[in-house]
Amino acid sequence: MPIDIGTPARMAPGFAEPEMLLDWTVDGEDGIRRRAFLYHPGGKAPVPLVMAPHPFGFTALGSMFGEPAGPRTLCDVPGIAPAARRAGAAALVIQSEGRRYTGMSTGLPAQLTAYRDALRDAVDAGLPIDINRVVAAGLSMGGQESLLLAATLGDTVAAVAAQNPVTDPAAWYCHLAKGGAHHAHALRDEVGAEPELDPSAWSQRSPLAHVAALAGRGVPVQLRLNDVDNIVPAREQGRVFADALQQAGGIVEVVEDLPPLDDRDPGRSAHEHADWDAMLQWLLSRSVAEHRTEAAAC
């Protein structure tokens, strides 16, 4: 469905013209229509764009403007749009639609290609976007999908930052199942089978299985990790991925993310922390550096 720049959607309080929020649907390769939201700071000059897949169970709008503490989260989780505004960037969030569940795509290939198609829609509509400075960032499942975007979308993504990401879905499934979490059953149903019964289906959604592609493309990666995280344990996920990417010759920086923790559940609050400002600062500085290097080489 084409974007109509002339009729932007209603934005959250505190946002106003010339800023825009565009809302349209993207026809997925799997036949599922996904709702896309794109924040743009306005103006005629091309701006960087961050693809920001959202966490497990979130909504696209909640991830765009902020998810308040409630049934899904222990703490308030900030949205990407306020940080994008401060950075002078656009932000694209697409509602997660998996095989079985809304809000839980967990690296489904059609969810990833929806970002490619939405970017094409935006450029074709004449939205001023600097296609040489498209980056990806996400928290948790959003971090997983951000890494997969960088690995699978060719040269589209200039840099990627992932906070407390799922990097090995099969290992995460085992972690959830051991703890008796009901999310384990949903994750198995979404992928389609237990890991030992269909390992290729799990590998397809695993950033760890794509380290060679990331390393080969030279995409800079920042991982923001906290060992207190008890939802997606860093020692079983992010740190394993960082080691594998480094061994493959990839560009990776690990940041020890140490926010104030909530005494009610320190592990969960550590997992929910998203420092969008820090991620965007790093991403946009790296995308500029990489772009300059490419230009000099030409």
Secondary structure, DSSP 4 states (H G I P E B T S, - for coil): ----TTSPPPPPTT--TT-EEEEEEEE-TTS-EEEEEEEE--SSS-EEEEE-PPPTT--HHHHHH-B-SSSS-SS-B--HHHHHHHHT-EEEEE--B-SS-BT--TT-HHHHHHHHHHHHHHHHTT--EEEEEEEEEEETHHHHHHHHHHHHSTT--S-EEEES----HHHHHHHHHHTT-THHHHHHHHHTS-TTT-HHHHHHT-GGGGHHHHHHHT--EEEEE-TT-SSS-TTTTHHHHHHHHHHTT--EEEEE------TT-HHHHHHH---HHHHHHHHHHHHHHHHHHHHHH-
